[in-house]
Amino acid sequence: MHKDRVKSEDISLASEREDPVARLVRNTPGPIVVTIDLEDWFQVENARSAYPVATWDSCELRVSLYTRILLDIFDYYNIRCTFFVLGWLAERRKSVVREIQARGHELASHGYGHQLTYDLSREKLREDLYRSKGLLEDITGNRVLGYRAPSFSITDRVLETLRELDYVYDSSYNNTAVNKRYGKIESQWHKSSLGRMMARNGIIELPVSNLSIDRFTLPWGGGGYFRFWPFFLFAWGVKRILSTQGSYLFYFHPWEIDSVQPKMKNIGIMKRFRHRLNLVSTFHRINLLLSTFKHCRFIPCASFLEQR
């Protein structure tokens, strides 16, 4: 076993160390929907200027190892998740895609080239969504139901295109205003219940979970925000979301547990800081999250759609 692969004793330490947090969230209802955006360290939007798509084939691909580490963690806790897979990676790491499927997880589309959807023409957007869906279906032999837009760049046009291409659901709506890249929807939703929304054209939306306090909506769905908030505070916020909204949708990336990934250059100090913030502790935090809320049901998006 690779020295970085998960060991059960490494995971079990989490619940032993965080009994006070576990007591804090005891008896909190579920479910918790865990989602993973399968992309590598150089494919994030903050690195686009330094690592355009034309350079990707020259970059070190590290996603296979860290995806398998996550799969080991999920096996340990008997958890099944949804992996939103970038088509570019699926083409080059078919074995990883098949392993995700073989270990019981749902596969969904994250587009092909991780481009912000509102930067694409209607034709290019359709090509991106069609190509990524087709790649995953060819590799696995199963229908792909879901999609997540890169950097949550959802638009009305995305919902229209998803319907045309026989997708069932989207998980790109993020209602916090802290990131200007997040997309906007104009009067699309006509029904909302149980952590789900319905677009007029029938596409189901599974929004990222955020924390509402008075007039403020704080980013609480995962990613860099999961690495930013102290864990005790983050767990309190998840409990509040579960108690008030009835479910919680969490997201993160395999590169976030890769603390020894290459250091990016030429992307600016703040972007580099945000990318590397607390990478060294994310593996432990993931263990803490799963062990702290182990009394909840952890399910993939497709299973969440079936909840009544």
MARDO-905824 format. One record per residue (C-alpha): residue in three letters; x, y, z. Coordinates in nm, 3 decimals, decimal comma. Layout:
<paros>
> residu:X:Y:Z
> ala:X:Y:Z
...
</paros>
This chain:
<paros>
> residu:X:Y:Z
> met:0,000:0,000:0,000
> his:0,127:0,347:-0,086
> lys:0,240:0,537:0,220
> asp:-0,031:0,797:0,155
> arg:-0,314:0,544:0,130
> val:-0,567:0,545:0,409
> lys:-0,516:0,324:0,714
> ser:-0,808:0,240:0,937
> glu:-0,622:0,344:1,252
> asp:-0,561:0,690:1,098
> ile:-0,933:0,733:1,039
> ser:-1,052:0,598:1,373
> leu:-0,851:0,859:1,562
> ala:-1,095:1,124:1,442
> ser:-1,391:1,014:1,653
> glu:-1,173:0,962:1,960
> arg:-1,036:1,315:1,949
> glu:-1,360:1,498:1,885
> asp:-1,606:1,363:2,140
> pro:-1,714:1,718:2,244
> val:-1,807:1,797:1,883
> ala:-1,988:1,466:1,843
> arg:-2,191:1,547:2,153
> leu:-2,275:1,887:2,007
> val:-2,438:1,737:1,696
> arg:-2,590:1,423:1,851
> asn:-2,946:1,348:1,738
> thr:-2,919:1,585:1,441
> pro:-3,138:1,458:1,155
> gly:-3,006:1,382:0,808
> pro:-2,949:1,316:0,531
> ile:-2,609:1,450:0,425
> val:-2,534:1,447:0,053
> val:-2,159:1,422:-0,013
> thr:-2,036:1,539:-0,354
> ile:-1,685:1,545:-0,499
> asp:-1,578:1,762:-0,790
> leu:-1,324:1,541:-0,965
> glu:-1,061:1,777:-1,099
> asp:-0,687:1,811:-1,043
> trp:-0,481:2,081:-0,874
> phe:-0,404:2,281:-1,192
> gln:-0,764:2,284:-1,322
> val:-0,915:2,521:-1,066
> glu:-1,045:2,853:-1,194
> asn:-0,798:3,052:-0,982
> ala:-0,515:2,890:-1,178
> arg:-0,665:2,944:-1,525
> ser:-0,430:3,230:-1,619
> ala:-0,119:3,026:-1,533
> tyr:-0,251:2,688:-1,650
> pro:-0,474:2,729:-1,956
> val:-0,621:2,411:-2,105
> ala:-0,344:2,395:-2,366
> thr:-0,090:2,334:-2,086
> trp:-0,281:2,063:-1,898
> asp:-0,118:1,766:-2,069
> ser:0,222:1,888:-1,947
> cys:0,108:1,906:-1,581
> glu:0,153:1,630:-1,325
> leu:-0,172:1,436:-1,282
> arg:-0,215:1,351:-0,914
> val:-0,589:1,293:-0,897
> ser:-0,579:0,911:-0,916
> leu:-0,400:0,860:-0,584
> tyr:-0,608:1,110:-0,389
> thr:-0,934:0,988:-0,535
> arg:-0,848:0,637:-0,418
> ile:-0,765:0,773:-0,073
> leu:-1,113:0,924:-0,061
> leu:-1,265:0,597:-0,181
> asp:-1,089:0,419:0,106
> ile:-1,231:0,671:0,356
> phe:-1,580:0,625:0,217
> asp:-1,546:0,247:0,233
> tyr:-1,438:0,270:0,597
> tyr:-1,750:0,469:0,688
> asn:-1,971:0,275:0,445
> ile:-2,067:0,598:0,268
> arg:-2,173:0,643:-0,094
> cys:-2,129:0,976:-0,272
> thr:-2,164:1,151:-0,606
> phe:-1,852:1,227:-0,810
> phe:-1,892:1,512:-1,059
> val:-1,620:1,415:-1,306
> leu:-1,442:1,649:-1,544
> gly:-1,457:1,501:-1,894
> trp:-1,095:1,590:-1,968
> leu:-0,988:1,372:-1,675
> ala:-1,231:1,092:-1,759
> glu:-1,065:1,056:-2,099
> arg:-0,722:1,018:-1,942
> arg:-0,808:0,825:-1,625
> lys:-1,076:0,579:-1,731
> ser:-0,960:0,327:-1,471
> val:-1,034:0,573:-1,190
> val:-1,382:0,638:-1,327
> arg:-1,449:0,264:-1,340
> glu:-1,317:0,218:-0,986
> ile:-1,548:0,489:-0,854
> gln:-1,838:0,305:-1,015
> ala:-1,722:-0,037:-0,895
> arg:-1,707:0,088:-0,536
> gly:-2,070:0,191:-0,544
> his:-2,066:0,565:-0,605
> glu:-2,266:0,775:-0,848
> leu:-2,094:0,937:-1,146
> ala:-2,216:1,271:-1,280
> ser:-2,081:1,537:-1,516
> his:-1,868:1,837:-1,428
> gly:-1,843:1,943:-1,791
> tyr:-1,543:1,873:-2,011
> gly:-1,291:2,158:-1,985
> his:-1,387:2,334:-1,658
> gln:-1,485:2,655:-1,836
> leu:-1,729:2,898:-1,677
> thr:-2,058:2,830:-1,852
> tyr:-2,145:3,196:-1,912
> asp:-1,817:3,236:-2,103
> leu:-1,931:2,976:-2,358
> ser:-2,155:3,031:-2,657
> arg:-2,478:2,832:-2,671
> glu:-2,319:2,590:-2,918
> lys:-1,999:2,547:-2,714
> leu:-2,197:2,494:-2,395
> arg:-2,408:2,225:-2,558
> glu:-2,095:2,055:-2,694
> asp:-1,931:2,063:-2,349
> leu:-2,232:1,910:-2,170
> tyr:-2,294:1,653:-2,445
> arg:-1,930:1,546:-2,466
> ser:-1,879:1,502:-2,091
> lys:-2,202:1,307:-2,047
> gly:-2,124:1,082:-2,342
> leu:-1,772:1,008:-2,219
> leu:-1,891:0,893:-1,878
> glu:-2,173:0,684:-2,023
> asp:-1,935:0,516:-2,268
> ile:-1,688:0,434:-1,988
> thr:-1,942:0,303:-1,737
> gly:-2,232:0,183:-1,949
> asn:-2,472:0,371:-1,718
> arg:-2,686:0,677:-1,779
> val:-2,554:1,003:-1,632
> leu:-2,830:1,190:-1,449
> gly:-2,658:1,492:-1,297
> tyr:-2,439:1,792:-1,371
> arg:-2,246:2,055:-1,178
> ala:-2,122:2,369:-1,350
> pro:-1,755:2,464:-1,294
> ser:-1,730:2,720:-1,011
> phe:-2,110:2,697:-0,973
> ser:-2,150:2,913:-1,286
> ile:-2,514:2,813:-1,337
> thr:-2,733:3,012:-1,580
> asp:-3,079:2,987:-1,732
> arg:-2,917:2,866:-2,052
> val:-2,748:2,580:-1,867
> leu:-3,083:2,457:-1,736
> glu:-3,230:2,472:-2,085
> thr:-2,937:2,276:-2,230
> leu:-2,951:2,014:-1,955
> arg:-3,312:1,946:-2,043
> glu:-3,229:1,914:-2,413
> leu:-2,955:1,659:-2,336
> asp:-3,167:1,437:-2,109
> tyr:-3,007:1,525:-1,776
> val:-3,233:1,485:-1,472
> tyr:-3,079:1,717:-1,213
> asp:-2,829:1,996:-1,158
> ser:-2,628:2,078:-0,844
> ser:-2,477:2,417:-0,928
> tyr:-2,693:2,671:-0,747
> asn:-2,500:2,848:-0,470
> asn:-2,697:3,132:-0,314
> thr:-2,415:3,303:-0,126
> ala:-2,288:3,627:-0,278
> val:-1,927:3,600:-0,162
> asn:-1,791:3,480:-0,499
> lys:-1,865:3,678:-0,814
> arg:-1,813:3,368:-1,031
> tyr:-2,123:3,199:-0,896
> gly:-2,402:3,206:-1,151
> lys:-2,747:3,358:-1,125
> ile:-3,088:3,224:-1,219
> glu:-3,369:3,457:-1,322
> ser:-3,711:3,340:-1,202
> gln:-3,658:2,976:-1,295
> trp:-3,782:2,788:-0,989
> his:-4,149:2,706:-0,953
> lys:-4,135:2,451:-0,671
> ser:-3,909:2,400:-0,369
> ser:-3,916:2,130:-0,100
> leu:-3,693:1,902:0,106
> gly:-3,370:2,066:-0,003
> arg:-3,466:2,044:-0,371
> met:-3,594:2,297:-0,622
> met:-3,767:2,243:-0,954
> ala:-3,704:2,443:-1,269
> arg:-3,993:2,522:-1,497
> asn:-3,860:2,279:-1,756
> gly:-3,848:1,988:-1,508
> ile:-3,479:1,990:-1,418
> ile:-3,438:1,925:-1,044
> glu:-3,193:2,150:-0,861
> leu:-2,994:2,028:-0,560
> pro:-2,845:2,351:-0,426
> val:-2,525:2,376:-0,225
> ser:-2,603:2,421:0,144
> asn:-2,526:2,755:0,305
> leu:-2,586:2,894:0,652
> ser:-2,852:3,162:0,694
> ile:-2,829:3,391:0,996
> asp:-3,073:3,680:0,995
> arg:-3,018:3,864:0,664
> phe:-2,683:3,702:0,596
> thr:-2,607:3,391:0,394
> leu:-2,267:3,246:0,485
> pro:-2,082:2,999:0,258
> trp:-2,099:2,664:0,436
> gly:-2,113:2,402:0,162
> gly:-1,750:2,289:0,164
> gly:-1,440:2,349:-0,047
> gly:-1,224:2,639:0,071
> tyr:-1,488:2,738:0,328
> phe:-1,461:2,395:0,489
> arg:-1,086:2,453:0,516
> phe:-1,134:2,809:0,647
> trp:-1,382:2,778:0,935
> pro:-1,257:2,615:1,260
> phe:-1,397:2,263:1,266
> phe:-1,602:2,306:1,585
> leu:-1,772:2,610:1,428
> phe:-1,821:2,434:1,096
> ala:-1,986:2,135:1,267
> trp:-2,218:2,371:1,456
> gly:-2,318:2,530:1,124
> val:-2,386:2,192:0,963
> lys:-2,605:2,097:1,260
> arg:-2,800:2,422:1,225
> ile:-2,851:2,363:0,852
> leu:-2,970:2,006:0,915
> ser:-3,205:2,122:1,187
> thr:-3,356:2,408:0,989
> gln:-3,343:2,275:0,633
> gly:-3,367:1,899:0,689
> ser:-3,064:1,807:0,476
> tyr:-2,709:1,920:0,402
> leu:-2,521:1,909:0,069
> phe:-2,141:1,911:0,100
> tyr:-1,872:1,937:-0,170
> phe:-1,494:1,918:-0,195
> his:-1,213:1,814:-0,430
> pro:-0,946:1,538:-0,420
> trp:-0,669:1,798:-0,453
> glu:-0,778:1,944:-0,118
> ile:-0,623:1,649:0,066
> asp:-0,303:1,670:-0,143
> ser:-0,085:1,890:0,076
> val:0,234:1,816:-0,124
> gln:0,098:1,914:-0,465
> pro:0,318:2,143:-0,676
> lys:0,315:2,505:-0,569
> met:0,157:2,730:-0,830
> lys:0,341:3,030:-0,963
> asn:0,216:3,342:-1,139
> ile:-0,138:3,331:-0,997
> gly:-0,115:3,606:-0,736
> ile:-0,058:3,589:-0,362
> met:-0,425:3,585:-0,259
> lys:-0,524:3,317:-0,509
> arg:-0,230:3,103:-0,401
> phe:-0,320:3,156:-0,034
> arg:-0,684:3,057:-0,092
> his:-0,582:2,748:-0,285
> arg:-0,335:2,618:-0,026
> leu:-0,519:2,726:0,291
> asn:-0,506:2,440:0,546
> leu:-0,442:2,169:0,285
> val:-0,226:1,991:0,541
> ser:-0,523:1,941:0,773
> thr:-0,805:1,868:0,524
> phe:-0,760:1,490:0,533
> his:-0,808:1,499:0,910
> arg:-1,105:1,736:0,880
> ile:-1,278:1,500:0,636
> asn:-1,235:1,219:0,888
> leu:-1,376:1,441:1,161
> leu:-1,677:1,541:0,955
> leu:-1,769:1,183:0,864
> ser:-1,713:1,048:1,215
> thr:-1,885:1,340:1,390
> phe:-2,201:1,297:1,182
> lys:-2,184:0,919:1,156
> his:-2,536:0,893:1,301
> cys:-2,668:1,068:0,987
> arg:-2,740:0,903:0,652
> phe:-2,479:0,988:0,390
> ile:-2,622:0,944:0,041
> pro:-2,542:1,038:-0,321
> cys:-2,749:1,286:-0,520
> ala:-2,943:1,016:-0,707
> ser:-3,062:0,867:-0,377
> phe:-3,152:1,211:-0,245
> leu:-3,380:1,260:-0,545
> glu:-3,583:0,960:-0,427
> gln:-3,639:1,102:-0,075
> arg:-3,998:1,191:0,012
</paros>
